[in-house]
Amino acid sequence: MATTSSGGEAAHTSADREVVISRVIGAPRELVFEAFTRVGHLSRWWGPEGFTTTTRSFEFRVGGAWDFVMHGPDGTDYQEWITWREIVPPERIALLHGESRDDPNAFESVLTFEPAGEQTRIVMRTVFPTKELRDEAVEKYHAIEGGEQTLRNLAAYVTEVARERSTGRGPATAGETMTEQETGQEGTVR
């Protein structure tokens, strides 16, 4: 699909290849962003309802990768691999997500973290290589529902962390949050 830009040249759009999901989360932007930067956080909320993750390796930096397995509630394992292409704390993360480093069907996602008063609006824009892959993800793998459940899990997790920190029961920073024992690389999303 193409449209015409203001300069008269054809500008390509990805509208028929993308899925956009957003949610307002009752926590500060820095905390929501932090939930994406540490594997100890990610393992507690990542994925749709009933999924768990087992991390093989995790290096949060541009060019770094998160190699992990998502375990579905029916016992199916999904090989997953993410590399970060852009990190602008606490505003934006761009990533490539597939089954492995050389997955030709890997898709790109851009996450933006916008302040909304004392809350945060997160927008997750995912662009698939083709319209067919986008449609398959939506129809066969329920990508929209799964993405909404994932952001709901994130919201519940960071809201609890924010509440713990505000009452002095939780650590004030991620560095204080993650002791060696707490960085367990497997978690369940309820």
N, C-alpha and C positions, 0 to 999 in steps of 0.2 A: 504494500500500500504506500502511496506517495501523496504528498500534498505540496502546495507551492508556498515557498517562504516569501517574506516581504521583498526580497531581492529579485523575485521572479524565477529563481532557480528551483528545481525540484528538491524538496526536502523529504527524506524518508522518515516515516514514523513507524513506531513499533507497536502501535495500539492493538493490532490483532495478534500480537505475539506476547502480550504482557498480562500480568495479574498484579493488581494493586490492592493492598490491604492496609488499613490503618486502625489505630486505636489510641485513645487517650488513657494514659496510665497515671495513677495517683502517686507519683514519686518524682523527685527532682531529675532533671535531664542527666546530670552527672552520674547518678545512681543507675538509671536505665542504661546509659552507655556502658557503665562499668560491668553490668550484667552480661555484656557481650565480650568482655576482654579477658575474663578469667575462666578457665575450664571448671573450676570449682563451682562457679555460678551457673555456667551453661549446663552442666550435668544435672542441675536441679530443676530446670524448667524447659529445656529445649525439646521441641517435638510436639506432635498432637497428643491428645488424651490417651493415657495408657502406655505410651512409649517410654522406653528407657534408652540410655546411651552408654556405650563403652568406648572410651577414648584410647586410641593407639598412640597418637602423638598430637601435640598442640603447641603452636608457636604463633602468638598473636603479634604480627608485624607485617608490613607490606611485603608480599612475596612469601610469607610464612604460610603454614597449612595446619588445618585441623583434620586429622584422619580418624574416623570413628565409625562405629556400627550403631544403627538405630534398631532396637528390638521392638517389633510390633506386639500388640497385646495377643495376637494369634500365634505367636512364636516365630514369625517370619523375621529374618535378619536383613537389613538393608545396609549395604556398604556405602559410606558417605565420605566425601572429601570436599573441603572448602579451602580456598586460598583467598587471602585478602589483597585487594588491588588498590584500595585507598582507605586511609584511616585519618579522619580529621576530628580529634576529640574536642568536645563531646557532641559534635554536630552530624557526622556522616561516616558511614562505612560502605564501601563497595566491595563485593566479593564475587567469586566464581564458584558454583556449587555443582558437583557431579558425583558419580560413583567412584571415580578415580581421577588421578592427575591427567590422564589422556582420554577422558570421556568425551566423545564428539557431541554428545547431547547435553553437555553441561550448560547451565543457565546462569545469567548474571543477575545479581540483586543489588539494589542500592537502598540502604536504610538511612532515613533521615530522622533526627531527633530534634523536635521543635519545642521550645518552651511554651507552655499554655498555662500561664499563671504559676501556681505551685505544682502543676502537673506537667506531663510531657506527652506530646503527640508524636507517636512513631509511625512513619509511613514506610512500608516495605514494597518496593516496586521491583518486580521480577520480570525479566525479559528472556524468553526462550529463543533458541536458534531459529525455529520455524513455527508457523501457526499450528501445524499438525502436532508438534510436540507440546505446545501450550494446551491445545484441546485435549490431548491424551492425558496430560497432567491433571487437568480440571475434571475430566469425565471419569477416567479410570482410577486415578490416585487421589481424587477429591482435594486438589491443591488449595482451593479457596477455603474449604472448611478446615483443612489441616492447618493452614496459615492462621486462620482466625483462632483456632484452639491454641496454637503455639503462642500467639500474642496474648491470649487470655492467661495462659500459664505464666508467661513473663510478668504480666501485670500482677497476678496474685503473689508471685515470688518477690518482686521488688517492693510491693506494698508492705509485705511482712518484714522485709529487711529494713525498710524505712521506719516502720513502727518500732522495731527492736532498737534501732539506733537512736530514735528520738526519746525513748524511755531509758536509754543508757544500758539496756540489756544486751545490745549487739555492738559489735565493733564499729568504730567511726569511719574506717576506711577499708578498702579492699585488702590492703596489705595486712591490716589487723584481722581481717576476716579469714584469710586463708592460712591456717597452720598446716603443717605437713599432713596431719591426720584428717583435716577437713577438706583437703583437695582430692578426696576420693573421686575417681574418674568414672564412676558409674552412678547413675541416678534414675529415679523413677518419676515420671510426670503423672500426677493423679488427675 
